[in-house]
Amino acid sequence: MKFFAEIDVMPRKEILDPQGKAVRLGLHNLHIDNVGDVRIGKHIRLEVEAESEEAATSTVDDACRQLLANLIMEEYSFTLHTA
């Protein structure tokens, strides 16, 4: 069965996000002042072939933990959809 995983990887709240600060400053310079905190992350889409939703979930979780997210500085979340 084919699944699609939509993964979001974001810096942990306690970690400084220099890209987010730069974007917020850029928005301020463009006189877009009603924007609060800005955090920059990654969005990843994976196609996973698995026998069940549980197996697909396990595969995606392993990929996030071992490669896609730096667990010291980032956190991740994902959703699964069937094809």
mmCIF file of the N, C-alpha and C atoms, coordinates in Angstrom:
data_MODEL
# 
_entry.id   MODEL 
# 
loop_
_atom_site.group_PDB 
_atom_site.id 
_atom_site.type_symbol 
_atom_site.label_atom_id 
_atom_site.label_alt_id 
_atom_site.label_comp_id 
_atom_site.label_asym_id 
_atom_site.label_entity_id 
_atom_site.label_seq_id 
_atom_site.pdbx_PDB_ins_code 
_atom_site.Cartn_x 
_atom_site.Cartn_y 
_atom_site.Cartn_z 
_atom_site.occupancy 
_atom_site.B_iso_or_equiv 
_atom_site.pdbx_formal_charge 
_atom_site.auth_seq_id 
_atom_site.auth_comp_id 
_atom_site.auth_asym_id 
_atom_site.auth_atom_id 
_atom_site.pdbx_PDB_model_num 
ATOM 1   N N  . MET A 1 1  ? 0.840  -1.178 0.000  1.00 0.00 ? 1  MET A N  1 
ATOM 2   C CA . MET A 1 1  ? 0.000  0.000  0.000  1.00 0.00 ? 1  MET A CA 1 
ATOM 3   C C  . MET A 1 1  ? 0.885  1.241  0.000  1.00 0.00 ? 1  MET A C  1 
ATOM 4   N N  . LYS A 1 2  ? 0.461  2.262  -0.719 1.00 0.00 ? 2  LYS A N  1 
ATOM 5   C CA . LYS A 1 2  ? 1.270  3.472  -0.826 1.00 0.00 ? 2  LYS A CA 1 
ATOM 6   C C  . LYS A 1 2  ? 0.724  4.559  0.121  1.00 0.00 ? 2  LYS A C  1 
ATOM 7   N N  . PHE A 1 3  ? 1.635  5.170  0.866  1.00 0.00 ? 3  PHE A N  1 
ATOM 8   C CA . PHE A 1 3  ? 1.300  6.257  1.779  1.00 0.00 ? 3  PHE A CA 1 
ATOM 9   C C  . PHE A 1 3  ? 2.150  7.470  1.434  1.00 0.00 ? 3  PHE A C  1 
ATOM 10  N N  . PHE A 1 4  ? 1.611  8.633  1.737  1.00 0.00 ? 4  PHE A N  1 
ATOM 11  C CA . PHE A 1 4  ? 2.368  9.882  1.628  1.00 0.00 ? 4  PHE A CA 1 
ATOM 12  C C  . PHE A 1 4  ? 2.485  10.475 3.020  1.00 0.00 ? 4  PHE A C  1 
ATOM 13  N N  . ALA A 1 5  ? 3.701  10.827 3.389  1.00 0.00 ? 5  ALA A N  1 
ATOM 14  C CA . ALA A 1 5  ? 3.944  11.460 4.680  1.00 0.00 ? 5  ALA A CA 1 
ATOM 15  C C  . ALA A 1 5  ? 4.255  12.926 4.447  1.00 0.00 ? 5  ALA A C  1 
ATOM 16  N N  . GLU A 1 6  ? 3.576  13.782 5.171  1.00 0.00 ? 6  GLU A N  1 
ATOM 17  C CA . GLU A 1 6  ? 3.844  15.224 5.185  1.00 0.00 ? 6  GLU A CA 1 
ATOM 18  C C  . GLU A 1 6  ? 4.542  15.515 6.509  1.00 0.00 ? 6  GLU A C  1 
ATOM 19  N N  . ILE A 1 7  ? 5.815  15.890 6.437  1.00 0.00 ? 7  ILE A N  1 
ATOM 20  C CA . ILE A 1 7  ? 6.654  16.049 7.623  1.00 0.00 ? 7  ILE A CA 1 
ATOM 21  C C  . ILE A 1 7  ? 7.034  17.514 7.788  1.00 0.00 ? 7  ILE A C  1 
ATOM 22  N N  . ASP A 1 8  ? 6.885  18.021 8.999  1.00 0.00 ? 8  ASP A N  1 
ATOM 23  C CA . ASP A 1 8  ? 7.350  19.366 9.335  1.00 0.00 ? 8  ASP A CA 1 
ATOM 24  C C  . ASP A 1 8  ? 8.452  19.251 10.367 1.00 0.00 ? 8  ASP A C  1 
ATOM 25  N N  . VAL A 1 9  ? 9.585  19.868 10.072 1.00 0.00 ? 9  VAL A N  1 
ATOM 26  C CA . VAL A 1 9  ? 10.732 19.895 10.989 1.00 0.00 ? 9  VAL A CA 1 
ATOM 27  C C  . VAL A 1 9  ? 10.969 21.359 11.350 1.00 0.00 ? 9  VAL A C  1 
ATOM 28  N N  . MET A 1 10 ? 10.926 21.651 12.646 1.00 0.00 ? 10 MET A N  1 
ATOM 29  C CA . MET A 1 10 ? 11.066 23.026 13.117 1.00 0.00 ? 10 MET A CA 1 
ATOM 30  C C  . MET A 1 10 ? 12.120 23.102 14.218 1.00 0.00 ? 10 MET A C  1 
ATOM 31  N N  . PRO A 1 11 ? 12.770 24.263 14.345 1.00 0.00 ? 11 PRO A N  1 
ATOM 32  C CA . PRO A 1 11 ? 13.705 24.419 15.466 1.00 0.00 ? 11 PRO A CA 1 
ATOM 33  C C  . PRO A 1 11 ? 12.937 24.343 16.790 1.00 0.00 ? 11 PRO A C  1 
ATOM 34  N N  . ARG A 1 12 ? 13.543 23.761 17.789 1.00 0.00 ? 12 ARG A N  1 
ATOM 35  C CA . ARG A 1 12 ? 12.911 23.723 19.118 1.00 0.00 ? 12 ARG A CA 1 
ATOM 36  C C  . ARG A 1 12 ? 12.671 25.149 19.605 1.00 0.00 ? 12 ARG A C  1 
ATOM 37  N N  . LYS A 1 13 ? 11.630 25.327 20.389 1.00 0.00 ? 13 LYS A N  1 
ATOM 38  C CA . LYS A 1 13 ? 11.260 26.663 20.870 1.00 0.00 ? 13 LYS A CA 1 
ATOM 39  C C  . LYS A 1 13 ? 12.382 27.343 21.649 1.00 0.00 ? 13 LYS A C  1 
ATOM 40  N N  . GLU A 1 14 ? 13.183 26.548 22.365 1.00 0.00 ? 14 GLU A N  1 
ATOM 41  C CA . GLU A 1 14 ? 14.251 27.132 23.185 1.00 0.00 ? 14 GLU A CA 1 
ATOM 42  C C  . GLU A 1 14 ? 15.524 27.433 22.400 1.00 0.00 ? 14 GLU A C  1 
ATOM 43  N N  . ILE A 1 15 ? 15.544 27.087 21.110 1.00 0.00 ? 15 ILE A N  1 
ATOM 44  C CA . ILE A 1 15 ? 16.710 27.325 20.256 1.00 0.00 ? 15 ILE A CA 1 
ATOM 45  C C  . ILE A 1 15 ? 16.509 28.617 19.462 1.00 0.00 ? 15 ILE A C  1 
ATOM 46  N N  . LEU A 1 16 ? 17.534 29.450 19.434 1.00 0.00 ? 16 LEU A N  1 
ATOM 47  C CA . LEU A 1 16 ? 17.504 30.673 18.646 1.00 0.00 ? 16 LEU A CA 1 
ATOM 48  C C  . LEU A 1 16 ? 17.353 30.326 17.160 1.00 0.00 ? 16 LEU A C  1 
ATOM 49  N N  . ASP A 1 17 ? 16.508 31.076 16.446 1.00 0.00 ? 17 ASP A N  1 
ATOM 50  C CA . ASP A 1 17 ? 16.277 30.846 15.018 1.00 0.00 ? 17 ASP A CA 1 
ATOM 51  C C  . ASP A 1 17 ? 16.731 32.080 14.237 1.00 0.00 ? 17 ASP A C  1 
ATOM 52  N N  . PRO A 1 18 ? 18.012 32.139 13.824 1.00 0.00 ? 18 PRO A N  1 
ATOM 53  C CA . PRO A 1 18 ? 18.520 33.326 13.140 1.00 0.00 ? 18 PRO A CA 1 
ATOM 54  C C  . PRO A 1 18 ? 17.808 33.594 11.811 1.00 0.00 ? 18 PRO A C  1 
ATOM 55  N N  . GLN A 1 19 ? 17.395 32.555 11.087 1.00 0.00 ? 19 GLN A N  1 
ATOM 56  C CA . GLN A 1 19 ? 16.662 32.781 9.838  1.00 0.00 ? 19 GLN A CA 1 
ATOM 57  C C  . GLN A 1 19 ? 15.318 33.444 10.129 1.00 0.00 ? 19 GLN A C  1 
ATOM 58  N N  . GLY A 1 20 ? 14.650 32.968 11.148 1.00 0.00 ? 20 GLY A N  1 
ATOM 59  C CA . GLY A 1 20 ? 13.373 33.561 11.534 1.00 0.00 ? 20 GLY A CA 1 
ATOM 60  C C  . GLY A 1 20 ? 13.531 35.018 11.931 1.00 0.00 ? 20 GLY A C  1 
ATOM 61  N N  . LYS A 1 21 ? 14.590 35.329 12.691 1.00 0.00 ? 21 LYS A N  1 
ATOM 62  C CA . LYS A 1 21 ? 14.855 36.726 13.084 1.00 0.00 ? 21 LYS A CA 1 
ATOM 63  C C  . LYS A 1 21 ? 15.105 37.596 11.857 1.00 0.00 ? 21 LYS A C  1 
ATOM 64  N N  . ALA A 1 22 ? 15.864 37.077 10.880 1.00 0.00 ? 22 ALA A N  1 
ATOM 65  C CA . ALA A 1 22 ? 16.160 37.829 9.661  1.00 0.00 ? 22 ALA A CA 1 
ATOM 66  C C  . ALA A 1 22 ? 14.885 38.101 8.868  1.00 0.00 ? 22 ALA A C  1 
ATOM 67  N N  . VAL A 1 23 ? 14.008 37.106 8.782  1.00 0.00 ? 23 VAL A N  1 
ATOM 68  C CA . VAL A 1 23 ? 12.742 37.301 8.063  1.00 0.00 ? 23 VAL A CA 1 
ATOM 69  C C  . VAL A 1 23 ? 11.874 38.320 8.791  1.00 0.00 ? 23 VAL A C  1 
ATOM 70  N N  . ARG A 1 24 ? 11.815 38.220 10.104 1.00 0.00 ? 24 ARG A N  1 
ATOM 71  C CA . ARG A 1 24 ? 11.010 39.196 10.869 1.00 0.00 ? 24 ARG A CA 1 
ATOM 72  C C  . ARG A 1 24 ? 11.540 40.611 10.656 1.00 0.00 ? 24 ARG A C  1 
ATOM 73  N N  . LEU A 1 25 ? 12.861 40.795 10.674 1.00 0.00 ? 25 LEU A N  1 
ATOM 74  C CA . LEU A 1 25 ? 13.456 42.108 10.422 1.00 0.00 ? 25 LEU A CA 1 
ATOM 75  C C  . LEU A 1 25 ? 13.135 42.575 9.006  1.00 0.00 ? 25 LEU A C  1 
ATOM 76  N N  . GLY A 1 26 ? 13.221 41.667 8.032  1.00 0.00 ? 26 GLY A N  1 
ATOM 77  C CA . GLY A 1 26 ? 12.882 42.022 6.657  1.00 0.00 ? 26 GLY A CA 1 
ATOM 78  C C  . GLY A 1 26 ? 11.441 42.460 6.524  1.00 0.00 ? 26 GLY A C  1 
ATOM 79  N N  . LEU A 1 27 ? 10.542 41.772 7.202  1.00 0.00 ? 27 LEU A N  1 
ATOM 80  C CA . LEU A 1 27 ? 9.129  42.167 7.174  1.00 0.00 ? 27 LEU A CA 1 
ATOM 81  C C  . LEU A 1 27 ? 8.948  43.548 7.788  1.00 0.00 ? 27 LEU A C  1 
ATOM 82  N N  . HIS A 1 28 ? 9.637  43.794 8.900  1.00 0.00 ? 28 HIS A N  1 
ATOM 83  C CA . HIS A 1 28 ? 9.582  45.114 9.536  1.00 0.00 ? 28 HIS A CA 1 
ATOM 84  C C  . HIS A 1 28 ? 10.082 46.196 8.577  1.00 0.00 ? 28 HIS A C  1 
ATOM 85  N N  . ASN A 1 29 ? 11.170 45.904 7.859  1.00 0.00 ? 29 ASN A N  1 
ATOM 86  C CA . ASN A 1 29 ? 11.711 46.865 6.898  1.00 0.00 ? 29 ASN A CA 1 
ATOM 87  C C  . ASN A 1 29 ? 10.749 47.132 5.747  1.00 0.00 ? 29 ASN A C  1 
ATOM 88  N N  . LEU A 1 30 ? 9.877  46.188 5.464  1.00 0.00 ? 30 LEU A N  1 
ATOM 89  C CA . LEU A 1 30 ? 8.854  46.359 4.426  1.00 0.00 ? 30 LEU A CA 1 
ATOM 90  C C  . LEU A 1 30 ? 7.569  46.968 4.991  1.00 0.00 ? 30 LEU A C  1 
ATOM 91  N N  . HIS A 1 31 ? 7.636  47.424 6.269  1.00 0.00 ? 31 HIS A N  1 
ATOM 92  C CA . HIS A 1 31 ? 6.504  48.030 6.970  1.00 0.00 ? 31 HIS A CA 1 
ATOM 93  C C  . HIS A 1 31 ? 5.359  47.041 7.166  1.00 0.00 ? 31 HIS A C  1 
ATOM 94  N N  . ILE A 1 32 ? 5.702  45.781 7.277  1.00 0.00 ? 32 ILE A N  1 
ATOM 95  C CA . ILE A 1 32 ? 4.732  44.752 7.656  1.00 0.00 ? 32 ILE A CA 1 
ATOM 96  C C  . ILE A 1 32 ? 4.994  44.477 9.132  1.00 0.00 ? 32 ILE A C  1 
ATOM 97  N N  . ASP A 1 33 ? 4.338  45.276 9.981  1.00 0.00 ? 33 ASP A N  1 
ATOM 98  C CA . ASP A 1 33 ? 4.676  45.302 11.399 1.00 0.00 ? 33 ASP A CA 1 
ATOM 99  C C  . ASP A 1 33 ? 3.733  44.480 12.277 1.00 0.00 ? 33 ASP A C  1 
ATOM 100 N N  . ASN A 1 34 ? 2.712  43.899 11.696 1.00 0.00 ? 34 ASN A N  1 
ATOM 101 C CA . ASN A 1 34 ? 1.765  43.155 12.519 1.00 0.00 ? 34 ASN A CA 1 
ATOM 102 C C  . ASN A 1 34 ? 2.099  41.661 12.597 1.00 0.00 ? 34 ASN A C  1 
ATOM 103 N N  . VAL A 1 35 ? 3.358  41.308 12.315 1.00 0.00 ? 35 VAL A N  1 
ATOM 104 C CA . VAL A 1 35 ? 3.810  39.922 12.385 1.00 0.00 ? 35 VAL A CA 1 
ATOM 105 C C  . VAL A 1 35 ? 4.622  39.750 13.669 1.00 0.00 ? 35 VAL A C  1 
ATOM 106 N N  . GLY A 1 36 ? 4.302  38.710 14.408 1.00 0.00 ? 36 GLY A N  1 
ATOM 107 C CA . GLY A 1 36 ? 5.030  38.425 15.646 1.00 0.00 ? 36 GLY A CA 1 
ATOM 108 C C  . GLY A 1 36 ? 6.257  37.588 15.365 1.00 0.00 ? 36 GLY A C  1 
ATOM 109 N N  . ASP A 1 37 ? 6.433  36.576 16.173 1.00 0.00 ? 37 ASP A N  1 
ATOM 110 C CA . ASP A 1 37 ? 7.591  35.693 16.059 1.00 0.00 ? 37 ASP A CA 1 
ATOM 111 C C  . ASP A 1 37 ? 7.559  34.943 14.721 1.00 0.00 ? 37 ASP A C  1 
ATOM 112 N N  . VAL A 1 38 ? 8.721  34.758 14.119 1.00 0.00 ? 38 VAL A N  1 
ATOM 113 C CA . VAL A 1 38 ? 8.848  34.005 12.873 1.00 0.00 ? 38 VAL A CA 1 
ATOM 114 C C  . VAL A 1 38 ? 9.828  32.860 13.110 1.00 0.00 ? 38 VAL A C  1 
ATOM 115 N N  . ARG A 1 39 ? 9.431  31.658 12.743 1.00 0.00 ? 39 ARG A N  1 
ATOM 116 C CA . ARG A 1 39 ? 10.296 30.485 12.840 1.00 0.00 ? 39 ARG A CA 1 
ATOM 117 C C  . ARG A 1 39 ? 10.376 29.864 11.452 1.00 0.00 ? 39 ARG A C  1 
ATOM 118 N N  . ILE A 1 40 ? 11.566 29.476 11.033 1.00 0.00 ? 40 ILE A N  1 
ATOM 119 C CA . ILE A 1 40 ? 11.781 28.879 9.714  1.00 0.00 ? 40 ILE A CA 1 
ATOM 120 C C  . ILE A 1 40 ? 12.119 27.399 9.906  1.00 0.00 ? 40 ILE A C  1 
ATOM 121 N N  . GLY A 1 41 ? 11.454 26.547 9.157  1.00 0.00 ? 41 GLY A N  1 
ATOM 122 C CA . GLY A 1 41 ? 11.692 25.114 9.249  1.00 0.00 ? 41 GLY A CA 1 
ATOM 123 C C  . GLY A 1 41 ? 11.713 24.472 7.871  1.00 0.00 ? 41 GLY A C  1 
ATOM 124 N N  . LYS A 1 42 ? 11.483 23.168 7.851  1.00 0.00 ? 42 LYS A N  1 
ATOM 125 C CA . LYS A 1 42 ? 11.489 22.398 6.602  1.00 0.00 ? 42 LYS A CA 1 
ATOM 126 C C  . LYS A 1 42 ? 10.167 21.644 6.489  1.00 0.00 ? 42 LYS A C  1 
ATOM 127 N N  . HIS A 1 43 ? 9.697  21.507 5.250  1.00 0.00 ? 43 HIS A N  1 
ATOM 128 C CA . HIS A 1 43 ? 8.551  20.645 4.970  1.00 0.00 ? 43 HIS A CA 1 
ATOM 129 C C  . HIS A 1 43 ? 9.029  19.578 3.993  1.00 0.00 ? 43 HIS A C  1 
ATOM 130 N N  . ILE A 1 44 ? 8.801  18.334 4.345  1.00 0.00 ? 44 ILE A N  1 
ATOM 131 C CA . ILE A 1 44 ? 9.289  17.206 3.554  1.00 0.00 ? 44 ILE A CA 1 
ATOM 132 C C  . ILE A 1 44 ? 8.111  16.301 3.233  1.00 0.00 ? 44 ILE A C  1 
ATOM 133 N N  . ARG A 1 45 ? 8.048  15.841 2.001  1.00 0.00 ? 45 ARG A N  1 
ATOM 134 C CA . ARG A 1 45 ? 7.011  14.895 1.605  1.00 0.00 ? 45 ARG A CA 1 
ATOM 135 C C  . ARG A 1 45 ? 7.681  13.603 1.165  1.00 0.00 ? 45 ARG A C  1 
ATOM 136 N N  . LEU A 1 46 ? 7.288  12.510 1.794  1.00 0.00 ? 46 LEU A N  1 
ATOM 137 C CA . LEU A 1 46 ? 7.830  11.195 1.463  1.00 0.00 ? 46 LEU A CA 1 
ATOM 138 C C  . LEU A 1 46 ? 6.724  10.302 0.921  1.00 0.00 ? 46 LEU A C  1 
ATOM 139 N N  . GLU A 1 47 ? 7.061  9.511  -0.061 1.00 0.00 ? 47 GLU A N  1 
ATOM 140 C CA . GLU A 1 47 ? 6.177  8.446  -0.524 1.00 0.00 ? 47 GLU A CA 1 
ATOM 141 C C  . GLU A 1 47 ? 6.713  7.148  0.074  1.00 0.00 ? 47 GLU A C  1 
ATOM 142 N N  . VAL A 1 48 ? 5.859  6.428  0.784  1.00 0.00 ? 48 VAL A N  1 
ATOM 143 C CA . VAL A 1 48 ? 6.280  5.230  1.506  1.00 0.00 ? 48 VAL A CA 1 
ATOM 144 C C  . VAL A 1 48 ? 5.419  4.050  1.063  1.00 0.00 ? 48 VAL A C  1 
ATOM 145 N N  . GLU A 1 49 ? 6.067  2.968  0.718  1.00 0.00 ? 49 GLU A N  1 
ATOM 146 C CA . GLU A 1 49 ? 5.371  1.720  0.399  1.00 0.00 ? 49 GLU A CA 1 
ATOM 147 C C  . GLU A 1 49 ? 5.430  0.856  1.656  1.00 0.00 ? 49 GLU A C  1 
ATOM 148 N N  . ALA A 1 50 ? 4.246  0.512  2.210  1.00 0.00 ? 50 ALA A N  1 
ATOM 149 C CA . ALA A 1 50 ? 4.196  -0.281 3.435  1.00 0.00 ? 50 ALA A CA 1 
ATOM 150 C C  . ALA A 1 50 ? 2.935  -1.135 3.441  1.00 0.00 ? 50 ALA A C  1 
ATOM 151 N N  . GLU A 1 51 ? 2.968  -2.195 4.248  1.00 0.00 ? 51 GLU A N  1 
ATOM 152 C CA . GLU A 1 51 ? 1.837  -3.114 4.323  1.00 0.00 ? 51 GLU A CA 1 
ATOM 153 C C  . GLU A 1 51 ? 0.667  -2.557 5.119  1.00 0.00 ? 51 GLU A C  1 
ATOM 154 N N  . SER A 1 52 ? 0.965  -1.621 6.045  1.00 0.00 ? 52 SER A N  1 
ATOM 155 C CA . SER A 1 52 ? -0.085 -1.070 6.902  1.00 0.00 ? 52 SER A CA 1 
ATOM 156 C C  . SER A 1 52 ? 0.271  0.359  7.294  1.00 0.00 ? 52 SER A C  1 
ATOM 157 N N  . GLU A 1 53 ? -0.692 1.051  7.868  1.00 0.00 ? 53 GLU A N  1 
ATOM 158 C CA . GLU A 1 53 ? -0.443 2.409  8.346  1.00 0.00 ? 53 GLU A CA 1 
ATOM 159 C C  . GLU A 1 53 ? 0.571  2.399  9.487  1.00 0.00 ? 53 GLU A C  1 
ATOM 160 N N  . GLU A 1 54 ? 0.514  1.383  10.333 1.00 0.00 ? 54 GLU A N  1 
ATOM 161 C CA . GLU A 1 54 ? 1.467  1.274  11.445 1.00 0.00 ? 54 GLU A CA 1 
ATOM 162 C C  . GLU A 1 54 ? 2.896  1.112  10.926 1.00 0.00 ? 54 GLU A C  1 
ATOM 163 N N  . ALA A 1 55 ? 3.061  0.289  9.883  1.00 0.00 ? 55 ALA A N  1 
ATOM 164 C CA . ALA A 1 55 ? 4.396  0.092  9.305  1.00 0.00 ? 55 ALA A CA 1 
ATOM 165 C C  . ALA A 1 55 ? 4.895  1.378  8.646  1.00 0.00 ? 55 ALA A C  1 
ATOM 166 N N  . ALA A 1 56 ? 4.011  2.079  7.965  1.00 0.00 ? 56 ALA A N  1 
ATOM 167 C CA . ALA A 1 56 ? 4.390  3.353  7.341  1.00 0.00 ? 56 ALA A CA 1 
ATOM 168 C C  . ALA A 1 56 ? 4.770  4.373  8.401  1.00 0.00 ? 56 ALA A C  1 
ATOM 169 N N  . THR A 1 57 ? 4.000  4.423  9.479  1.00 0.00 ? 57 THR A N  1 
ATOM 170 C CA . THR A 1 57 ? 4.303  5.341  10.581 1.00 0.00 ? 57 THR A CA 1 
ATOM 171 C C  . THR A 1 57 ? 5.673  5.047  11.160 1.00 0.00 ? 57 THR A C  1 
ATOM 172 N N  . SER A 1 58 ? 5.964  3.781  11.364 1.00 0.00 ? 58 SER A N  1 
ATOM 173 C CA . SER A 1 58 ? 7.268  3.387  11.898 1.00 0.00 ? 58 SER A CA 1 
ATOM 174 C C  . SER A 1 58 ? 8.399  3.788  10.957 1.00 0.00 ? 58 SER A C  1 
ATOM 175 N N  . THR A 1 59 ? 8.216  3.586  9.660  1.00 0.00 ? 59 THR A N  1 
ATOM 176 C CA . THR A 1 59 ? 9.236  3.951  8.672  1.00 0.00 ? 59 THR A CA 1 
ATOM 177 C C  . THR A 1 59 ? 9.496  5.446  8.685  1.00 0.00 ? 59 THR A C  1 
ATOM 178 N N  . VAL A 1 60 ? 8.436  6.243  8.684  1.00 0.00 ? 60 VAL A N  1 
ATOM 179 C CA . VAL A 1 60 ? 8.586  7.704  8.666  1.00 0.00 ? 60 VAL A CA 1 
ATOM 180 C C  . VAL A 1 60 ? 9.227  8.184  9.956  1.00 0.00 ? 60 VAL A C  1 
ATOM 181 N N  . ASP A 1 61 ? 8.803  7.634  11.084 1.00 0.00 ? 61 ASP A N  1 
ATOM 182 C CA . ASP A 1 61 ? 9.389  8.025  12.365 1.00 0.00 ? 61 ASP A CA 1 
ATOM 183 C C  . ASP A 1 61 ? 10.885 7.705  12.400 1.00 0.00 ? 61 ASP A C  1 
ATOM 184 N N  . ASP A 1 62 ? 11.263 6.529  11.915 1.00 0.00 ? 62 ASP A N  1 
ATOM 185 C CA . ASP A 1 62 ? 12.683 6.170  11.846 1.00 0.00 ? 62 ASP A CA 1 
ATOM 186 C C  . ASP A 1 62 ? 13.459 7.137  10.953 1.00 0.00 ? 62 ASP A C  1 
ATOM 187 N N  . ALA A 1 63 ? 12.883 7.488  9.791  1.00 0.00 ? 63 ALA A N  1 
ATOM 188 C CA . ALA A 1 63 ? 13.551 8.424  8.875  1.00 0.00 ? 63 ALA A CA 1 
ATOM 189 C C  . ALA A 1 63 ? 13.755 9.784  9.542  1.00 0.00 ? 63 ALA A C  1 
ATOM 190 N N  . CYS A 1 64 ? 12.760 10.241 10.258 1.00 0.00 ? 64 CYS A N  1 
ATOM 191 C CA . CYS A 1 64 ? 12.876 11.537 10.945 1.00 0.00 ? 64 CYS A CA 1 
ATOM 192 C C  . CYS A 1 64 ? 13.941 11.489 12.021 1.00 0.00 ? 64 CYS A C  1 
ATOM 193 N N  . ARG A 1 65 ? 13.904 10.450 12.837 1.00 0.00 ? 65 ARG A N  1 
ATOM 194 C CA . ARG A 1 65 ? 14.850 10.344 13.955 1.00 0.00 ? 65 ARG A CA 1 
ATOM 195 C C  . ARG A 1 65 ? 16.290 10.131 13.494 1.00 0.00 ? 65 ARG A C  1 
ATOM 196 N N  . GLN A 1 66 ? 16.476 9.377  12.421 1.00 0.00 ? 66 GLN A N  1 
ATOM 197 C CA . GLN A 1 66 ? 17.827 9.018  12.009 1.00 0.00 ? 66 GLN A CA 1 
ATOM 198 C C  . GLN A 1 66 ? 18.448 9.970  10.990 1.00 0.00 ? 66 GLN A C  1 
ATOM 199 N N  . LEU A 1 67 ? 17.613 10.703 10.225 1.00 0.00 ? 67 LEU A N  1 
ATOM 200 C CA . LEU A 1 67 ? 18.183 11.513 9.153  1.00 0.00 ? 67 LEU A CA 1 
ATOM 201 C C  . LEU A 1 67 ? 17.561 12.895 8.991  1.00 0.00 ? 67 LEU A C  1 
ATOM 202 N N  . LEU A 1 68 ? 16.260 12.986 8.994  1.00 0.00 ? 68 LEU A N  1 
ATOM 203 C CA . LEU A 1 68 ? 15.592 14.222 8.574  1.00 0.00 ? 68 LEU A CA 1 
ATOM 204 C C  . LEU A 1 68 ? 15.609 15.332 9.620  1.00 0.00 ? 68 LEU A C  1 
ATOM 205 N N  . ALA A 1 69 ? 15.662 14.983 10.890 1.00 0.00 ? 69 ALA A N  1 
ATOM 206 C CA . ALA A 1 69 ? 15.658 15.992 11.960 1.00 0.00 ? 69 ALA A CA 1 
ATOM 207 C C  . ALA A 1 69 ? 16.870 15.806 12.858 1.00 0.00 ? 69 ALA A C  1 
ATOM 208 N N  . ASN A 1 70 ? 17.456 16.913 13.257 1.00 0.00 ? 70 ASN A N  1 
ATOM 209 C CA . ASN A 1 70 ? 18.512 16.900 14.265 1.00 0.00 ? 70 ASN A CA 1 
ATOM 210 C C  . ASN A 1 70 ? 17.812 17.033 15.613 1.00 0.00 ? 70 ASN A C  1 
ATOM 211 N N  . LEU A 1 71 ? 17.634 15.933 16.316 1.00 0.00 ? 71 LEU A N  1 
ATOM 212 C CA . LEU A 1 71 ? 16.798 15.920 17.518 1.00 0.00 ? 71 LEU A CA 1 
ATOM 213 C C  . LEU A 1 71 ? 17.341 16.765 18.661 1.00 0.00 ? 71 LEU A C  1 
ATOM 214 N N  . ILE A 1 72 ? 18.583 17.168 18.587 1.00 0.00 ? 72 ILE A N  1 
ATOM 215 C CA . ILE A 1 72 ? 19.137 18.057 19.607 1.00 0.00 ? 72 ILE A CA 1 
ATOM 216 C C  . ILE A 1 72 ? 18.565 19.463 19.435 1.00 0.00 ? 72 ILE A C  1 
ATOM 217 N N  . MET A 1 73 ? 18.386 19.884 18.185 1.00 0.00 ? 73 MET A N  1 
ATOM 218 C CA . MET A 1 73 ? 17.964 21.264 17.906 1.00 0.00 ? 73 MET A CA 1 
ATOM 219 C C  . MET A 1 73 ? 16.580 21.373 17.274 1.00 0.00 ? 73 MET A C  1 
ATOM 220 N N  . GLU A 1 74 ? 16.036 20.267 16.779 1.00 0.00 ? 74 GLU A N  1 
ATOM 221 C CA . GLU A 1 74 ? 14.780 20.333 16.034 1.00 0.00 ? 74 GLU A CA 1 
ATOM 222 C C  . GLU A 1 74 ? 13.763 19.334 16.577 1.00 0.00 ? 74 GLU A C  1 
ATOM 223 N N  . GLU A 1 75 ? 12.511 19.638 16.313 1.00 0.00 ? 75 GLU A N  1 
ATOM 224 C CA . GLU A 1 75 ? 11.425 18.698 16.593 1.00 0.00 ? 75 GLU A CA 1 
ATOM 225 C C  . GLU A 1 75 ? 10.664 18.472 15.301 1.00 0.00 ? 75 GLU A C  1 
ATOM 226 N N  . TYR A 1 76 ? 9.927  17.395 15.231 1.00 0.00 ? 76 TYR A N  1 
ATOM 227 C CA . TYR A 1 76 ? 9.213  17.088 13.999 1.00 0.00 ? 76 TYR A CA 1 
ATOM 228 C C  . TYR A 1 76 ? 7.811  16.575 14.306 1.00 0.00 ? 76 TYR A C  1 
ATOM 229 N N  . SER A 1 77 ? 6.966  16.702 13.309 1.00 0.00 ? 77 SER A N  1 
ATOM 230 C CA . SER A 1 77 ? 5.632  16.104 13.356 1.00 0.00 ? 77 SER A CA 1 
ATOM 231 C C  . SER A 1 77 ? 5.305  15.684 11.945 1.00 0.00 ? 77 SER A C  1 
ATOM 232 N N  . PHE A 1 78 ? 4.390  14.711 11.806 1.00 0.00 ? 78 PHE A N  1 
ATOM 233 C CA . PHE A 1 78 ? 4.010  14.285 10.467 1.00 0.00 ? 78 PHE A CA 1 
ATOM 234 C C  . PHE A 1 78 ? 2.600  13.719 10.456 1.00 0.00 ? 78 PHE A C  1 
ATOM 235 N N  . THR A 1 79 ? 2.031  13.725 9.267  1.00 0.00 ? 79 THR A N  1 
ATOM 236 C CA . THR A 1 79 ? 0.748  13.087 9.023  1.00 0.00 ? 79 THR A CA 1 
ATOM 237 C C  . THR A 1 79 ? 0.912  12.140 7.845  1.00 0.00 ? 79 THR A C  1 
ATOM 238 N N  . LEU A 1 80 ? 0.114  11.096 7.840  1.00 0.00 ? 80 LEU A N  1 
ATOM 239 C CA . LEU A 1 80 ? 0.117  10.120 6.756  1.00 0.00 ? 80 LEU A CA 1 
ATOM 240 C C  . LEU A 1 80 ? -1.183 10.205 5.979  1.00 0.00 ? 80 LEU A C  1 
ATOM 241 N N  . HIS A 1 81 ? -1.084 10.072 4.669  1.00 0.00 ? 81 HIS A N  1 
ATOM 242 C CA . HIS A 1 81 ? -2.253 10.030 3.787  1.00 0.00 ? 81 HIS A CA 1 
ATOM 243 C C  . HIS A 1 81 ? -2.079 8.842  2.862  1.00 0.00 ? 81 HIS A C  1 
ATOM 244 N N  . THR A 1 82 ? -3.172 8.199  2.495  1.00 0.00 ? 82 THR A N  1 
ATOM 245 C CA . THR A 1 82 ? -3.085 7.129  1.515  1.00 0.00 ? 82 THR A CA 1 
ATOM 246 C C  . THR A 1 82 ? -3.172 7.713  0.118  1.00 0.00 ? 82 THR A C  1 
ATOM 247 N N  . ALA A 1 83 ? -2.638 6.974  -0.823 1.00 0.00 ? 83 ALA A N  1 
ATOM 248 C CA . ALA A 1 83 ? -2.610 7.437  -2.218 1.00 0.00 ? 83 ALA A CA 1 
ATOM 249 C C  . ALA A 1 83 ? -3.997 7.386  -2.823 1.00 0.00 ? 83 ALA A C  1 
# 
